[in-house]
């Protein structure tokens, strides 16, 4: 019963962060929930070994990241759900800006989005990101540079559209 208590305690403390990470990687709360659920099943199976190594959160984060990537490769996961219409009058500026950023992240490639989220949202180093994704540091740097260029383009287009609509 001790293993289950340890796992439950870890999940309780890390669940919000893992959901946020999955949402930033997928852009969809429902898909993020699916990813986190799948990741927690994988984590539970490996829990005794992971717990012994003392890297629980890093391992969980890696599982969520790789599960997000895996979900994008599955044909039945490629459906894109539309956002529920928002009432802009009740949103704050921060929420609106976050909405634009998440929409922009959804318009760049999965690899670039994953690298940007790990580097700038989770504040991982180039080396940590490379280790997390099992790619070279050069690939991380390249994907970061290309992702930032693409993200700026998408945000500029969104801003231009927003100005046209006003």
trRosetta pair geometry for C-beta under 8 A, 3 or more apart (Angstrom, degrees):
i j d omega theta_ij theta_ji phi_ij phi_ji
1 4 5.7 -57 -159 40 47 112
1 5 6.2 48 147 -22 74 106
2 5 5.6 -56 -148 37 32 112
2 6 6.3 34 154 -20 66 105
3 6 5.8 -54 -149 36 30 111
3 7 6.3 28 154 -17 64 108
3 47 6.3 115 -175 112 103 129
3 48 6.3 -31 -127 -78 129 88
3 51 7.7 -149 -134 3 80 162
4 7 5.7 -55 -144 39 31 110
4 8 6.1 32 157 -19 66 107
5 8 5.8 -53 -142 38 29 110
5 9 6.3 31 156 -20 63 107
6 9 5.8 -58 -150 36 28 111
6 10 6.4 27 153 -18 64 106
6 47 7.4 142 95 173 110 122
6 51 6.1 46 140 -121 145 145
7 10 5.7 -55 -150 36 31 111
7 11 6.3 30 154 -18 67 106
7 43 7.8 148 -144 123 106 100
7 44 6.0 63 -156 -116 149 81
7 47 5.2 -28 -88 -135 116 153
8 11 5.8 -54 -145 37 31 110
8 12 6.3 36 155 -23 64 106
9 12 5.7 -52 -148 33 29 114
9 13 6.6 18 157 -10 62 109
10 13 6.1 -68 -154 42 30 104
10 14 5.8 -5 164 6 70 120
10 56 5.5 -102 -140 168 139 146
10 60 7.7 -179 155 -52 119 147
11 14 6.3 -73 -131 52 25 92
11 15 5.5 47 171 -58 67 102
11 40 6.3 56 -114 -135 120 127
12 15 6.5 -27 -130 -4 16 116
14 17 5.6 -68 -163 48 60 109
14 18 5.5 56 144 -24 89 110
14 56 7.7 -141 -43 130 154 106
14 57 5.9 -167 -111 -112 134 91
14 60 6.0 52 148 100 153 163
15 18 5.8 -61 -143 40 28 109
15 19 6.2 29 159 -20 66 107
15 36 7.3 84 -151 178 73 140
16 19 5.8 -55 -149 35 28 111
16 20 6.4 28 154 -19 63 106
17 20 5.7 -53 -148 35 32 112
17 21 6.4 34 153 -19 64 105
17 57 8.0 4 91 -151 143 114
18 21 5.7 -51 -148 36 32 113
18 22 6.3 31 154 -17 64 106
18 36 5.2 116 129 -125 110 112
18 39 7.0 -155 -175 88 129 142
18 40 7.9 102 132 -62 161 97
18 60 6.1 -69 -94 148 127 115
18 61 7.2 -135 -105 -91 82 59
18 64 5.3 -165 -157 -74 92 152
19 22 5.7 -56 -147 39 31 110
19 23 6.2 33 153 -22 66 106
19 29 8.0 27 179 -145 104 77
19 32 5.7 85 -162 145 66 119
19 33 7.0 15 -129 -86 102 60
19 36 5.5 -24 -87 -58 66 157
20 23 5.6 -53 -146 34 31 112
20 24 6.4 29 156 -17 64 105
21 24 6.0 -58 -151 36 29 108
21 25 6.4 21 154 -13 64 111
21 61 6.5 -123 -148 -136 174 83
21 64 5.5 75 101 120 125 145
21 65 7.3 -65 158 -67 123 77
21 117 7.0 119 -152 157 70 126
21 121 7.3 154 -112 115 70 133
21 122 6.9 33 -109 -66 112 118
22 25 5.7 -61 -147 42 31 108
22 26 5.9 2 164 4 70 115
22 31 7.6 -156 157 113 103 72
22 32 3.6 131 115 -150 105 84
22 33 7.6 158 107 -39 144 24
22 35 4.4 173 -146 79 127 129
22 36 5.1 -110 -19 -50 159 92
22 39 7.7 -145 -79 0 127 141
22 64 5.4 -102 -69 -171 93 114
22 67 8.0 -25 -114 83 109 110
22 68 6.1 -172 -135 -76 71 116
23 26 6.3 -70 -134 52 25 90
23 27 7.1 87 176 -87 58 12
23 28 7.3 -148 -138 63 67 24
23 29 5.8 5 -111 -94 112 59
23 32 4.1 -12 -71 -82 63 160
23 102 7.7 -31 147 -134 94 129
24 27 7.6 29 -159 -68 20 54
24 102 7.1 -109 -119 -116 59 91
24 105 6.7 -43 -171 138 70 167
24 113 8.0 -177 147 170 74 98
24 117 4.6 142 127 -128 122 130
24 121 5.6 60 171 -83 171 174
25 32 7.6 128 55 -105 84 92
25 35 7.6 -144 78 143 122 174
25 64 7.6 152 18 143 150 93
25 65 6.7 -174 -94 -123 158 59
25 68 4.1 -1 128 -168 138 164
25 113 6.5 126 -140 129 54 109
25 114 5.9 41 -131 -100 103 74
25 117 5.6 -118 -75 40 75 169
26 31 4.3 -150 166 102 148 121
26 32 5.1 -164 45 -67 130 75
26 35 6.3 -170 -40 -18 140 143
26 68 5.7 -131 -57 -140 91 107
26 71 7.2 -14 -102 87 119 139
27 31 7.8 18 64 55 57 130
27 102 5.7 143 -129 172 82 91
27 103 7.5 101 -151 -98 123 32
27 105 6.2 -178 -80 92 109 99
27 106 3.7 68 -105 -84 167 112
28 31 4.1 59 84 20 113 110
28 32 6.3 -179 89 -17 55 86
28 80 7.8 -159 -61 -148 138 60
28 81 5.8 104 -134 45 133 110
29 32 5.3 -54 -144 36 32 117
29 33 6.5 37 155 -23 65 100
30 33 5.8 -49 -154 29 32 112
30 34 6.8 31 148 -16 62 103
30 81 6.8 42 38 16 130 159
31 34 5.5 -51 -152 35 38 114
31 35 6.3 41 150 -21 68 104
31 71 6.8 142 -173 148 107 150
31 77 7.3 103 -134 -161 119 97
31 81 7.9 -176 -27 13 107 118
32 35 5.6 -52 -147 35 33 113
32 36 6.3 30 156 -17 66 106
33 36 5.9 -56 -145 38 29 108
33 37 6.2 31 155 -20 64 108
34 37 5.8 -57 -148 36 28 112
34 38 6.4 26 156 -15 65 107
34 71 7.2 119 106 -119 116 145
35 38 5.9 -58 -150 39 29 109
35 39 6.1 27 153 -19 66 110
35 64 6.2 80 143 -153 108 74
35 67 4.9 142 -159 114 85 114
35 68 5.2 27 -140 -78 148 71
35 71 5.9 -84 -90 -22 98 151
36 39 5.5 -55 -143 39 31 113
36 40 6.2 32 157 -21 66 105
36 64 6.3 7 -99 -116 64 109
37 40 5.9 -54 -146 34 28 109
37 41 6.8 32 153 -20 61 102
38 41 5.8 -53 -155 30 33 113
38 42 6.7 29 150 -14 65 105
38 67 5.2 161 95 -156 118 139
38 71 7.8 156 36 -67 157 113
39 42 5.7 -56 -152 39 35 110
39 43 6.1 36 150 -21 68 108
39 60 6.7 92 152 -163 118 69
39 63 4.2 131 -152 124 96 107
39 64 4.5 5 -103 -81 168 62
39 67 4.7 -124 -69 -1 93 154
40 43 5.3 -50 -140 38 36 115
40 44 6.2 44 156 -27 65 101
40 60 7.8 22 -93 -139 62 105
41 44 5.8 -50 -150 29 29 113
41 45 6.9 31 152 -20 60 103
42 45 5.9 -54 -156 31 33 113
42 46 6.7 7 155 3 65 111
42 63 5.2 -178 87 -153 129 134
42 67 7.3 -167 9 -71 144 124
43 46 6.1 -72 -149 51 32 96
43 47 6.2 65 149 -71 67 82
43 50 6.8 -39 -159 15 77 166
43 59 6.8 128 -122 120 97 104
43 60 5.4 24 -103 -103 144 83
43 63 5.7 -149 -61 30 93 168
44 47 5.3 -14 -150 -30 33 121
46 49 5.4 -63 -176 51 76 109
46 50 5.1 75 126 -27 95 111
46 59 7.3 -133 106 167 132 139
47 50 5.6 -61 -133 43 29 109
47 51 5.7 31 168 -23 69 110
48 51 5.9 -54 -142 36 24 111
48 52 6.5 26 157 -22 59 108
49 52 5.8 -56 -152 32 30 113
49 53 6.6 23 154 -14 64 108
50 53 5.9 -61 -153 38 32 108
50 55 6.7 -99 -164 71 77 73
50 56 5.6 96 145 -104 108 62
50 59 4.8 -131 -138 67 122 169
51 54 7.5 38 177 -70 33 39
51 56 6.4 32 -95 -79 56 109
53 59 7.7 100 75 -46 129 135
55 58 4.5 -49 179 49 97 116
55 59 5.3 104 113 -29 91 98
56 59 6.0 -66 -151 38 23 108
56 60 6.2 20 157 -17 64 110
57 60 5.5 -54 -144 38 33 112
57 61 6.1 36 156 -21 67 106
58 61 5.7 -53 -146 36 29 113
58 62 6.4 31 153 -20 63 106
59 62 5.7 -54 -149 35 31 112
59 63 6.5 31 152 -20 64 104
60 63 5.7 -53 -149 35 32 111
60 64 6.4 32 153 -19 65 104
61 64 5.8 -53 -149 35 31 111
61 65 6.3 31 153 -19 64 107
61 122 7.1 109 -158 -134 140 154
61 132 7.2 -52 117 -134 102 123
62 65 5.7 -55 -147 37 30 112
62 66 6.2 20 160 -10 66 110
62 132 5.3 -145 -106 -146 87 76
63 66 6.1 -61 -143 44 27 103
63 67 5.9 29 157 -22 65 111
64 67 5.8 -57 -142 38 26 111
64 68 6.4 32 155 -23 62 103
65 68 5.9 -54 -155 30 29 112
65 69 6.7 24 151 -14 62 105
65 114 6.3 101 -161 -156 99 112
65 118 6.8 36 -113 -75 140 119
65 132 5.9 29 64 163 164 111
65 133 6.9 -95 142 -83 134 76
66 69 5.6 -50 -149 37 38 112
66 70 6.2 41 151 -21 67 106
66 133 7.9 164 -80 -121 82 53
67 70 5.4 -52 -145 39 34 115
67 71 6.2 39 154 -25 65 103
68 71 5.8 -52 -148 32 29 112
68 72 6.8 28 154 -19 61 102
68 110 7.9 -179 135 -162 94 109
68 114 7.0 162 95 -100 126 109
69 72 6.0 -56 -157 30 33 110
69 73 7.0 30 148 -19 63 106
69 110 6.3 124 -121 155 71 127
69 114 6.4 12 -73 -81 103 154
70 73 5.7 -59 -157 31 37 112
70 74 7.0 38 150 -26 67 100
71 74 5.9 -50 -154 23 39 112
71 77 4.6 -156 174 -171 76 162
72 77 6.4 -116 -96 108 23 123
72 78 7.2 76 -159 -92 55 74
72 110 4.9 148 121 -103 174 153
73 77 7.7 31 56 54 36 127
74 77 4.2 70 75 5 100 115
74 78 7.5 -159 91 -29 56 79
75 78 6.0 -44 -162 3 39 117
76 79 7.4 -17 177 -10 48 104
80 106 8.0 111 -139 177 122 126
83 86 7.2 -19 141 -33 120 98
83 103 7.9 -52 -35 -89 143 106
86 91 6.5 21 166 -43 127 134
86 99 7.4 -33 -39 -122 166 160
87 90 5.1 39 101 16 107 106
87 91 7.4 161 92 -23 59 90
88 91 5.6 -58 -150 26 45 115
88 96 7.1 54 -143 -97 90 119
91 95 4.4 -126 -164 84 98 126
91 96 5.2 113 129 -54 131 88
91 99 7.7 -22 -160 -14 153 138
92 95 5.0 96 54 7 74 101
92 96 7.2 -140 96 -3 39 89
93 96 5.7 -58 -148 39 34 111
93 97 6.1 31 156 -18 69 107
94 97 5.8 -56 -145 39 29 109
94 98 6.2 30 155 -19 65 108
95 98 5.6 -53 -145 37 30 112
95 99 6.3 37 152 -24 64 103
96 99 5.5 -50 -150 31 31 115
96 100 6.6 31 152 -16 64 102
97 100 5.8 -52 -151 36 34 110
97 101 6.3 33 151 -19 65 107
98 101 5.6 -55 -147 38 33 113
98 102 6.2 30 156 -17 67 105
99 102 6.0 -55 -145 38 28 107
99 103 6.3 28 155 -16 63 108
100 103 5.7 -56 -146 40 29 111
100 104 6.2 30 154 -20 65 108
100 155 6.7 81 151 -129 110 84
100 158 5.5 148 -154 134 104 149
100 159 8.0 60 -162 -65 145 72
101 104 5.6 -54 -147 37 30 112
101 105 6.4 34 153 -21 64 103
101 155 7.5 8 -99 -97 58 115
102 105 5.6 -48 -146 34 33 114
102 106 6.6 36 152 -22 62 103
103 106 5.7 -55 -154 32 32 114
103 107 6.9 27 150 -19 63 107
103 158 6.8 123 96 -108 124 147
104 107 5.8 -61 -156 32 36 110
104 108 7.3 26 153 -17 66 102
104 151 5.6 83 147 -152 118 74
104 154 4.2 141 -146 111 89 122
104 155 5.0 5 -108 -67 154 77
104 158 6.3 -95 -75 -13 101 145
105 108 6.3 -61 -155 30 37 103
105 113 5.2 101 -177 -133 87 107
105 116 7.1 -149 -124 85 102 135
105 117 7.3 72 -152 -63 139 102
105 151 7.0 10 -86 -116 58 108
106 113 7.6 57 -88 -109 26 149
107 150 7.9 -157 108 155 86 104
107 154 4.8 152 80 -129 133 143
108 112 4.8 -85 149 87 118 126
108 113 5.2 152 83 -59 99 89
108 116 7.7 51 83 4 148 143
108 147 5.8 94 161 -142 151 77
108 150 4.6 117 -115 116 114 131
108 151 5.9 -41 -44 -69 146 73
108 154 6.6 -112 -51 -20 92 147
109 112 4.6 84 61 14 88 104
109 113 6.6 -157 90 -7 41 90
109 147 7.7 -107 51 -98 87 87
109 150 7.6 33 6 98 84 174
110 113 5.7 -58 -143 40 27 112
110 114 6.1 29 159 -22 65 108
111 114 5.9 -55 -147 34 27 111
111 115 6.5 23 157 -15 63 107
111 143 5.5 -104 140 -134 99 133
112 115 5.9 -57 -149 38 31 109
112 116 6.2 28 156 -17 66 109
112 143 5.2 -158 -101 -174 61 87
112 144 7.9 158 -146 -85 74 22
112 146 5.9 -102 -106 97 125 95
112 147 3.2 168 -173 -92 102 101
112 150 6.3 38 145 45 164 139
112 151 7.9 -162 145 -41 121 97
113 116 5.9 -58 -146 38 28 109
113 117 6.3 26 158 -18 65 108
113 147 6.9 180 -57 -140 34 125
114 117 6.0 -57 -146 37 27 108
114 118 6.3 21 159 -12 64 110
114 133 6.7 115 130 -97 128 130
115 118 6.0 -61 -146 42 28 106
115 119 5.9 19 161 -13 66 115
115 129 6.1 75 -141 177 73 136
115 133 7.3 -36 -84 -31 79 159
115 140 5.8 171 -139 -145 121 67
115 143 4.2 121 -1 114 164 123
115 144 5.4 -120 140 -69 125 69
115 147 5.9 -176 72 -15 110 156
116 119 6.0 -61 -138 43 26 105
116 120 5.7 -21 180 21 66 115
116 121 7.6 65 131 -10 66 96
116 144 6.7 137 -82 -125 66 66
116 147 4.7 -147 -50 139 115 143
116 148 7.1 152 -105 -65 116 68
116 151 6.7 117 -117 -50 163 146
117 120 7.0 -72 -122 54 16 79
117 121 4.6 -20 -162 21 61 129
117 122 6.8 50 145 -5 67 97
118 121 7.2 -15 -59 50 12 89
118 122 5.3 -32 -148 42 44 122
118 124 4.9 -34 163 35 86 131
118 128 7.7 -158 164 110 112 93
118 129 4.7 130 117 -118 129 99
118 132 6.0 -174 -146 76 149 155
118 133 7.4 -137 -1 -39 167 111
119 122 7.6 56 11 55 9 80
119 123 7.6 26 167 -117 34 20
119 124 5.9 -83 -98 62 38 80
119 126 7.4 24 -112 -84 112 55
119 129 5.5 -9 -70 -71 82 150
119 140 7.4 139 -70 -179 122 106
119 144 5.8 38 -10 -109 169 120
120 123 7.1 26 -153 -78 20 52
124 128 4.0 -127 -173 95 102 123
124 129 4.8 133 108 -59 122 81
124 132 6.6 -5 177 -16 167 142
125 128 4.6 96 49 8 78 102
125 129 6.8 -141 91 -5 40 87
126 129 5.8 -58 -149 38 28 111
126 130 6.3 30 153 -21 64 107
126 137 5.1 67 144 -152 110 97
126 140 5.0 147 -158 103 79 138
126 141 6.2 15 -138 -63 132 84
126 144 7.8 -78 -108 -20 93 149
127 130 5.7 -53 -146 35 30 113
127 131 6.4 30 154 -17 64 106
127 137 6.0 -18 -89 -96 58 118
128 131 5.7 -55 -149 38 31 112
128 132 6.1 36 152 -25 65 107
129 132 5.5 -51 -145 33 31 116
129 133 6.3 4 163 3 65 111
129 140 4.8 120 98 -135 118 136
130 133 6.5 -72 -144 50 24 92
130 134 7.8 84 164 -93 56 5
130 135 5.5 -109 -145 78 70 65
130 136 6.0 -31 -146 157 125 15
130 137 4.7 -61 -56 -78 155 58
130 139 7.1 119 -117 59 94 94
130 140 4.8 -93 -68 -30 85 134
131 134 7.3 22 -170 -74 29 45
133 140 7.4 147 44 -85 132 97
135 139 4.2 -85 155 77 120 144
135 140 6.4 145 92 -50 110 79
136 139 4.7 104 59 1 79 99
136 140 7.3 -138 101 -4 48 83
137 140 5.4 -49 -152 33 40 115
137 141 6.4 40 151 -18 68 103
138 141 5.7 -54 -148 37 32 110
138 142 6.1 31 154 -17 66 109
139 142 5.6 -55 -143 40 31 111
139 143 5.9 28 159 -16 67 109
140 143 6.0 -57 -142 41 26 107
140 144 6.1 30 155 -23 62 109
141 144 5.7 -54 -147 35 28 114
141 145 6.4 25 157 -17 64 106
142 145 6.0 -56 -148 36 28 108
142 146 6.2 18 158 -9 65 111
143 146 5.9 -58 -140 46 29 106
143 147 5.6 33 159 -24 65 114
144 147 5.7 -58 -140 39 23 112
144 148 6.3 23 160 -19 62 106
145 148 6.1 -56 -149 34 26 108
145 149 6.6 25 154 -17 61 106
146 149 5.7 -54 -151 36 33 112
146 150 6.2 28 154 -15 67 109
147 150 5.8 -58 -145 41 30 108
147 151 6.0 32 155 -22 66 109
148 151 5.6 -51 -140 37 30 113
148 152 6.3 34 157 -21 63 104
149 152 5.9 -57 -153 34 27 110
149 153 6.6 28 150 -19 63 106
150 153 5.6 -53 -151 34 34 114
150 154 6.3 31 154 -17 67 106
151 154 5.8 -54 -146 38 31 109
151 155 6.2 28 156 -16 65 109
152 155 5.8 -57 -144 41 29 109
152 156 6.2 32 156 -22 64 107
153 156 5.8 -57 -148 35 28 111
153 157 6.5 26 154 -17 63 106
154 157 5.8 -54 -151 36 31 111
154 158 6.4 31 152 -19 65 107
155 158 5.6 -53 -145 37 33 112
155 159 6.3 35 154 -21 65 105
156 159 5.7 -53 -147 36 31 112
156 160 6.4 32 153 -20 63 106
157 160 5.7 -54 -148 36 31 112
157 161 6.4 31 154 -17 64 105
158 161 5.8 -54 -149 37 31 111
158 162 6.3 35 152 -22 64 107
159 162 5.6 -53 -147 35 32 114
159 163 6.4 33 154 -19 65 104
160 163 5.8 -53 -150 35 31 111
160 164 6.5 34 151 -21 63 105
161 164 5.5 -54 -151 34 34 114
161 165 6.4 29 154 -17 67 108
162 165 5.9 -59 -150 37 31 109
162 166 6.8 30 153 -25 63 106
163 166 5.9 -57 -152 27 33 111
